[in-house]
Amino acid sequence: MSVNWRSSGLRWAIGTIVLVVALALLGGQLAERRTLAALRAQAAIDARLRAVLLDSELARFRLLPLALADDRDVVAAIAGAPDARTALNRKLEALAGETGAPAIYVVSPEGIAIAASNWRTASSFVGNDYRFRPYFREAQATGAGSQYAMGTISHRPGLYLARRTVSRGVIVVKLEFDRIEREWARAGGISIVRNPLGVVFATSRPEWRFAASGPLRTADKARIRAETRVPAAALAPLPLRPIADGRLRGAGATYVAQDVPVAQRGWRLTLLHPVDAEVASARRATALIVAMVTFALAAFAFALRQRATLARRRTAELEEAVAERTAALRREMTERADSEARAADLREALRQANRLASLGQITASVAHETAQPVAAIRTYAQSSDILLGRGAIDEVRGNLSAIARLADRIGAVTAQLRGFARRRSDELRPVAIAEVIDGAVLILKDQLRAATLDRPDIDPGMTVIGGKVRLEQVLVILMQNALEAMANQDDRRITLTLAMDEGAIRLIVADNGPGVAPEIAERLFTPFVTSRQQGLGLGLAIAQDIMEEMSGALRLMPSLRGACFEIAMRRA
């Protein structure tokens, strides 16, 4: 019987080991597939986020040549007006400093650079002949052009964005991808951007720049080298080769790849996410769990089988062994659950970091929109401290109510900016004119102490169609511009008046300041046009866009003294 028991136990052990190995292999394969699927999904999301970052950078720099195409200084410089090119050089230098563009320059219709942001440097573009550049010929022929190439003077690669001017010159802005490539590298994985022929133009792995993802024809190689002036050793194949399940192998690692288009015509962004460590970890973890569960079940089944044939004296020992194995299994499962929870927390932290990086584009807008309410809150808090010392409790309560309203405004602004980031417009609804004026006055209360504000008595039931926060923003921009224009005079007065007809309500904002200079009146709502040295020239352009979105209008009205603006709104 002892021999039979040992023979049976040996067969049971061998069968259990075979079963554990088979299940561990099967479980490892399933875990690998699930892990690869999850990594592909995450890589797809990350690739889209990185493409959005690149698209936003391209869109920002495309606005510059478009805004300068009909610029007065550009037209005058191309026409050869006296001192016009010096003025244009200074303007381009200032714009490059404000926008971070590596280079901005203007090329005459004959192909000669007549002004550049680097005009003061020894490597100035002024006087260089750019007729050989495809982007110049394309802009002259179609109105707009672009080309990725090595700089003939800087010897740094970049994307050249060109726009034809009204006088048939060409505005050129150079965009380099160093900052974006560093952000991609910090985010992990390998990001590459390729043109339609598969040549890498931007990448988080610098040694892969100008490599080709596939074989190129001799004619294509010659054309690329002639147009982009890439190094002679460029256009070598990428060190990647396909393996099973669509994965790629190269540079000592295995990757899953996700490919998405970008805004530049014909370009595509590919994200290579390394998978070796995560797949190996998943396989090991799954194999361990399968082995533990299978051994536990086999031991439990063996205990049940042996309990029917062994003597009563072994029952306690077998039950103790089962209890010990079950406890070990529970500990292992608990540790595994804790490990998975920690891994989930780390993944969530990574996703949160990616979300915060994608929101970095609107941080400047949040700061601009909330600066005035925060300053007003600080003033109310400081005055409340003084009033508390005097025992003026009612006035303190009034200040606290004002702080609460300003906090609500900040919440509304941030909610609106979140909606804007999702490319969604505000919901239009009836808004009381009196509430809009009260909100703007509340924000500018501290600045208005130095001026006289004349405002009409308004029926609380008078409403217009719009967004309360956006209308307040327009009124704050106009009143703040008026206060800044009157900063150097003693008698400062802002007058608000209302005019109505059957379908519209017009709010008129007038001041007794120096008014709008005639030379900028016609271009007042154009971006970057301003009469103040410290101004960016964006406030009125933003305000006009807001009113147009709400089917209203913002206009500069003629006046004998000071500036006068009319806000036209739909009557509710």
C-alpha angles and dihedrals in degrees: 000000000000090000091048091048091050092046091049092047091049092051090047092051093047091048091048093051092049090048092048092050093048094047092044091053092047092045091048091053092049091047090050091052093048092047093049091048091050092046091049091051092049091045090052090054092046091047091053091049092051091047089052090052091051093045092051091052091049092048092049093053094042089063093063099066089039092053092046097045094094097025113144094228092050092051092047093048093051089047089054097243114174114271090356095117093051090052090047091050090055092047092051090047091053093046092050090052093049097044100035093236111159091220140000120183142163122227121201121233087261091060099254119130107239100175136017141174089239094052092126095056130086089243094055117157092217111120096017119132113236100174090111092061114100091215090061093050092045093050091048091050103040106015097252136048142172136191137173110221147137114272112253091216106022093038088214121127120241147142114267115209114195133187128185115237127223089259091052095256120127129242112208128193121185119213121196122194101212095113094046091047090053091051090049090051092051091050092059134241123061120289121196131177117204135189122229090277091054097251113149112237102166128024143154087230104067095195089064094058112123091013118134124232091211141015115293128210117246090244092052091049092051092048093048092048091048096047101038099029090221119176118281092247092055128106093052115148119273111257092244132110129184121248134174123323093018093293124142128224125205146110090039096300144080120239142188112219131213120188126200133169123248132207095261107092113263095359122126131190119220123193117203110200116193113234108174098095096042095045092048091048092049092048093049093047093047093046090050093050093046091048093048094046093045094047090047092050091044091050091047092049091046090051091052091048094048094044090067092056105031125083123267090254092068094052095084092048093049092047090050091051091049090049091051093049092046091051091050090050091050091049091050092048091047091050089047091051090049090049092050090048091052090047090050090051091051092049090049090050089052092049089048090052090051091049091050091049091051089051092053088090093069098040090097090053092051091051091049094048097045101039095090096045090048091050090049091049090052091051093049091048093051093047090047090056090055092045092051088057088054094046093242095148097163092054090048089052089052090051091049090052089051090050090051091052091049090049089052088052092052089050090050092049093050091046089050092050090051089054090048091053086057089052092244125137126229118266110256116225140151111294127187112240090215091057091051092052092044091052094050092047090049091054093047096037095117094048092045092061089083094051140053115246118201110194130171127242104258129198107242088223094060105110139173134196112260147077117298096216093046093049090048088051092055092048092046091052092052095044093044091050089051092050092049091048090053095043094112098049131078100217105063119173133170118190125197118195133172129220124184140190133168098289107015143049119209122202111199119204113194133170137185095233130117093288129220118317111245092230092063101031094093092049097037095119094046115108115260094018111126140140095212120089093221096042125102095206094235104109099079092040089054092046092051091049090052093052093047090052088056092047090252133111142232117207139174108235126205115257138174093228134015127352125310124194128183122211108199115199134178112255114240 
